[in-house]
């Protein structure tokens, strides 16, 4: 994952991550993160949302992270986490 983030900052200017939505499921949280940037070489603006499930231990540490890139990631993440809006 760290290599992926490094690639973003290497290839895109003004990369910005913002939180779109968050749903608290107690021992798991579903979050939608939106990336906006522009290509360093082309200047073309790009944007992409990604949804993630964070599973927590009883001590509040992240045990696992599942990332949903394809299609309606928010809906897929909610279903995989067993949550609904």
MDTraj code that builds the backbone (N, CA, C; nanometers):
import mdtraj as md
import numpy as np

residues = "UNK UNK UNK UNK UNK UNK UNK UNK UNK UNK UNK UNK UNK UNK UNK UNK UNK UNK UNK UNK UNK UNK UNK UNK UNK UNK UNK UNK UNK UNK UNK UNK UNK UNK UNK UNK UNK UNK UNK UNK UNK UNK UNK UNK UNK UNK UNK UNK UNK UNK UNK UNK UNK UNK UNK UNK UNK UNK UNK UNK UNK UNK UNK UNK UNK UNK UNK UNK UNK UNK UNK UNK UNK UNK UNK UNK UNK UNK UNK UNK UNK UNK UNK UNK UNK".split()
xyz = np.array([
    [0.0828, -0.1185, 0.0000],
    [0.0000, 0.0000, 0.0000],
    [0.0875, 0.1253, 0.0000],
    [0.1967, 0.1214, 0.0730],
    [0.2843, 0.2382, 0.0787],
    [0.3416, 0.2707, -0.0597],
    [0.3750, 0.1678, -0.1379],
    [0.4263, 0.1904, -0.2737],
    [0.3212, 0.2588, -0.3601],
    [0.1953, 0.2180, -0.3449],
    [0.0865, 0.2785, -0.4211],
    [0.0734, 0.4276, -0.3877],
    [0.0762, 0.4606, -0.2598],
    [0.0653, 0.6013, -0.2177],
    [0.1850, 0.6812, -0.2692],
    [0.3035, 0.6243, -0.2612],
    [0.4225, 0.6925, -0.3138],
    [0.4092, 0.7182, -0.4634],
    [0.3553, 0.6203, -0.5384],
    [0.3340, 0.6377, -0.6829],
    [0.2393, 0.7536, -0.7115],
    [0.1359, 0.7670, -0.6310],
    [0.0414, 0.8778, -0.6509],
    [0.1139, 1.0107, -0.6395],
    [0.1893, 1.0295, -0.5332],
    [0.2565, 1.1576, -0.5126],
    [0.3696, 1.1805, -0.6122],
    [0.4266, 1.0729, -0.6653],
    [0.5322, 1.0852, -0.7651],
    [0.4770, 1.1273, -0.9016],
    [0.3566, 1.0788, -0.9351],
    [0.3020, 1.0996, -1.0688],
    [0.1924, 1.2055, -1.0791],
    [0.1372, 1.2461, -0.9660],
    [0.0289, 1.3438, -0.9689],
    [0.0634, 1.4645, -0.8836],
    [0.0313, 1.5817, -0.9356],
    [0.0522, 1.7039, -0.8603],
    [-0.0709, 1.7367, -0.7780],
    [-0.0488, 1.8009, -0.6674],
    [-0.1573, 1.8470, -0.5813],
    [-0.2545, 1.7357, -0.5430],
    [-0.2011, 1.6168, -0.5150],
    [-0.2858, 1.5048, -0.4735],
    [-0.3494, 1.5371, -0.3395],
    [-0.4801, 1.5142, -0.3322],
    [-0.5532, 1.5452, -0.2096],
    [-0.6502, 1.4316, -0.1793],
    [-0.6482, 1.3856, -0.0559],
    [-0.7397, 1.2833, -0.0093],
    [-0.8389, 1.3484, 0.0864],
    [-0.9678, 1.3267, 0.0630],
    [-1.0711, 1.3775, 0.1532],
    [-1.1659, 1.2636, 0.1889],
    [-1.2244, 1.2739, 0.3054],
    [-1.3201, 1.1727, 0.3496],
    [-1.4574, 1.2098, 0.2952],
    [-1.5179, 1.1152, 0.2232],
    [-1.6508, 1.1373, 0.1687],
    [-1.7593, 1.1011, 0.2687],
    [-1.7615, 0.9750, 0.3109],
    [-1.8615, 0.9247, 0.4059],
    [-1.7947, 0.8290, 0.5021],
    [-1.8550, 0.8165, 0.6208],
    [-1.8082, 0.7204, 0.7205],
    [-1.9310, 0.6600, 0.7881],
    [-1.9285, 0.5283, 0.8065],
    [-2.0349, 0.4604, 0.8791],
    [-1.9708, 0.3750, 0.9870],
    [-2.0069, 0.4003, 1.1120],
    [-1.9505, 0.3309, 1.2268],
    [-2.0314, 0.2055, 1.2557],
    [-1.9664, 0.0925, 1.2492],
    [-2.0310, -0.0353, 1.2776],
    [-1.9798, -0.0980, 1.4060],
    [-1.9258, -0.0176, 1.4964],
    [-1.8742, -0.0702, 1.6236],
    [-1.7339, -0.1244, 1.6082],
    [-1.7219, -0.2546, 1.5784],
    [-1.5894, -0.3149, 1.5634],
    [-1.5362, -0.3014, 1.4214],
    [-1.6098, -0.2288, 1.3365],
    [-1.5649, -0.2024, 1.1995],
    [-1.6220, -0.0681, 1.1536],
    [-1.5470, -0.0037, 1.0682],
    [-1.5874, 0.1252, 1.0126],
    [-1.5743, 0.1162, 0.8613],
    [-1.6735, 0.1677, 0.7911],
    [-1.6653, 0.1792, 0.6455],
    [-1.6412, 0.3263, 0.6144],
    [-1.5394, 0.3528, 0.5343],
    [-1.5051, 0.4912, 0.4988],
    [-1.4873, 0.5028, 0.3482],
    [-1.5360, 0.6134, 0.2943],
    [-1.5151, 0.6451, 0.1533],
    [-1.4132, 0.7581, 0.1468],
    [-1.3067, 0.7361, 0.0734],
    [-1.2015, 0.8359, 0.0571],
    [-1.1971, 0.8773, -0.0893],
    [-1.1906, 1.0074, -0.1135],
    [-1.1893, 1.0608, -0.2491],
    [-1.0524, 1.1206, -0.2775],
    [-0.9899, 1.0747, -0.3869],
    [-0.8612, 1.1282, -0.4323],
    [-0.8881, 1.2238, -0.5475],
    [-0.8364, 1.3445, -0.5374],
    [-0.8372, 1.4377, -0.6495],
    [-0.6934, 1.4827, -0.6721],
    [-0.6551, 1.4940, -0.7982],
    [-0.5181, 1.5320, -0.8333],
    [-0.5158, 1.5743, -0.9793],
    [-0.3968, 1.6049, -1.0265],
    [-0.3774, 1.6314, -1.1696],
    [-0.2457, 1.5680, -1.2113],
    [-0.2427, 1.5189, -1.3355],
    [-0.1211, 1.4552, -1.3851],
    [-0.0067, 1.5553, -1.3900],
    [0.1102, 1.5164, -1.3389],
    [0.2255, 1.6082, -1.3406],
    [0.2671, 1.6428, -1.4827],
    [0.2671, 1.5458, -1.5715],
    [0.3112, 1.5707, -1.7086],
    [0.2015, 1.6358, -1.7925],
    [0.0769, 1.5887, -1.7796],
    [-0.0313, 1.6355, -1.8665],
    [-0.1133, 1.7484, -1.8076],
    [-0.1183, 1.7563, -1.6754],
    [-0.2036, 1.8548, -1.6108],
    [-0.3501, 1.8156, -1.6086],
    [-0.3839, 1.6975, -1.6604],
    [-0.5227, 1.6511, -1.6660],
    [-0.5716, 1.6194, -1.5243],
    [-0.6874, 1.6757, -1.4863],
    [-0.7414, 1.6450, -1.3533],
    [-0.7981, 1.5033, -1.3474],
    [-0.7795, 1.4398, -1.2334],
    [-0.8322, 1.3061, -1.2106],
    [-0.9002, 1.3018, -1.0739],
    [-0.9933, 1.2097, -1.0605],
    [-1.0611, 1.1906, -0.9329],
    [-1.1086, 1.0476, -0.9224],
    [-1.1075, 0.9950, -0.8018],
    [-1.1471, 0.8557, -0.7811],
    [-1.1873, 0.8384, -0.6361],
    [-1.2977, 0.7704, -0.6132],
    [-1.3344, 0.7383, -0.4756],
    [-1.3056, 0.5907, -0.4506],
    [-1.2665, 0.5614, -0.3291],
    [-1.2335, 0.4261, -0.2855],
    [-1.3009, 0.4057, -0.1506],
    [-1.3613, 0.2905, -0.1316],
    [-1.4227, 0.2606, -0.0027],
    [-1.3440, 0.1521, 0.0676],
    [-1.3336, 0.1655, 0.1978],
    [-1.2515, 0.0758, 0.2785],
    [-1.3267, 0.0337, 0.4035],
    [-1.3083, -0.0921, 0.4414],
    [-1.3569, -0.1393, 0.5713],
    [-1.2350, -0.1534, 0.6616],
    [-1.2414, -0.0935, 0.7782],
    [-1.1386, -0.1108, 0.8811],
    [-1.1993, -0.1978, 0.9908],
    [-1.1379, -0.3131, 1.0173],
    [-1.1822, -0.4028, 1.1237],
    [-1.0918, -0.3793, 1.2447],
    [-1.1516, -0.3609, 1.3630],
    [-1.0764, -0.3268, 1.4829],
    [-1.0745, -0.4402, 1.5855],
    [-0.9631, -0.4472, 1.6593],
    [-0.9508, -0.5407, 1.7711],
    [-1.0267, -0.4825, 1.8905],
    [-1.0467, -0.5615, 1.9950],
    [-1.1094, -0.5077, 2.1165],
    [-1.0291, -0.3938, 2.1790],
    [-0.9008, -0.3832, 2.1429],
    [-0.8149, -0.2773, 2.1963],
    [-0.8099, -0.1545, 2.1061],
    [-0.8896, -0.1559, 1.9977],
    [-0.8976, -0.0391, 1.9105],
    [-0.7923, -0.0319, 1.8010],
    [-0.7184, -0.1386, 1.7806],
    [-0.6176, -0.1415, 1.6737],
    [-0.6774, -0.2003, 1.5468],
    [-0.6301, -0.1521, 1.4329],
    [-0.6783, -0.2046, 1.3060],
    [-0.6230, -0.3455, 1.2864],
    [-0.7140, -0.4423, 1.2730],
    [-0.6754, -0.5813, 1.2480],
    [-0.6626, -0.6099, 1.0992],
    [-0.7527, -0.5484, 1.0220],
    [-0.7579, -0.5768, 0.8789],
    [-0.8194, -0.4578, 0.8074],
    [-0.7777, -0.4412, 0.6817],
    [-0.8325, -0.3353, 0.5969],
    [-0.8678, -0.3979, 0.4626],
    [-0.9943, -0.3868, 0.4226],
    [-1.0390, -0.4351, 0.2915],
    [-1.0721, -0.3130, 0.2066],
    [-1.0170, -0.3074, 0.0850],
    [-1.0344, -0.1909, -0.0027],
    [-1.1182, -0.2311, -0.1232],
    [-1.2141, -0.1463, -0.1585],
    [-1.3045, -0.1702, -0.2695],
    [-1.2857, -0.0606, -0.3735],
    [-1.2206, -0.0964, -0.4867],
    [-1.1867, -0.0022, -0.5932],
    [-1.2890, -0.0015, -0.7056],
    [-1.3494, -0.1156, -0.7311],
    [-1.4317, -0.1330, -0.8514],
    [-1.5780, -0.0973, -0.8280],
    [-1.6459, -0.0531, -0.9343],
    [-1.7893, -0.0293, -0.9308],
    [-1.8308, 0.0645, -0.8197],
    [-1.9435, 0.0327, -0.7571],
    [-1.9932, 0.1121, -0.6442],
    [-1.9261, 0.0607, -0.5176],
    [-1.8047, 0.1071, -0.4930],
    [-1.7257, 0.0608, -0.3795],
    [-1.7946, 0.0789, -0.2461],
    [-1.8689, 0.1891, -0.2304],
    [-1.9396, 0.2155, -0.1042],
    [-2.0406, 0.1039, -0.0770],
    [-2.1217, 0.0715, -0.1770],
    [-2.2232, -0.0334, -0.1612],
    [-2.1574, -0.1689, -0.1354],
    [-2.0528, -0.1995, -0.2097],
    [-1.9829, -0.3265, -0.1916],
    [-1.9208, -0.3371, -0.0525],
    [-1.8619, -0.2276, -0.0051],
    [-1.8001, -0.2278, 0.1281],
    [-1.9056, -0.2452, 0.2373],
    [-2.0188, -0.1762, 0.2239],
    [-2.1259, -0.1918, 0.3222],
    [-2.1737, -0.3368, 0.3286],
    [-2.1949, -0.3965, 0.2117],
    [-2.2402, -0.5359, 0.2068],
    [-2.1376, -0.6288, 0.2706],
    [-2.0097, -0.6108, 0.2367],
    [-1.9039, -0.6969, 0.2915],
    [-1.8896, -0.6803, 0.4423],
    [-1.9201, -0.5611, 0.4930],
    [-1.9097, -0.5353, 0.6368],
    [-2.0366, -0.5766, 0.7112],
    [-2.1403, -0.6146, 0.6355],
    [-2.2665, -0.6522, 0.6976],
    [-2.3411, -0.5324, 0.7546],
    [-2.3250, -0.4154, 0.6909],
    [-2.3889, -0.2914, 0.7377],
    [-2.4811, -0.2347, 0.6303],
    [-2.5675, -0.1446, 0.6711],
    [-2.6503, -0.0714, 0.5767],
    [-2.6604, 0.0734, 0.6238],
    [-2.6971, 0.1594, 0.5306],
    [-2.7064, 0.3022, 0.5657],
    [-2.8295, 0.3302, 0.6489],
])
top = md.Topology()
chain = top.add_chain()
for i, resn in enumerate(residues, 1):
    res = top.add_residue(resn, chain, resSeq=i)
    for name in ("N", "CA", "C"):
        top.add_atom(name, md.element.get_by_symbol(name[0]), res)
traj = md.Trajectory(xyz[None], top)
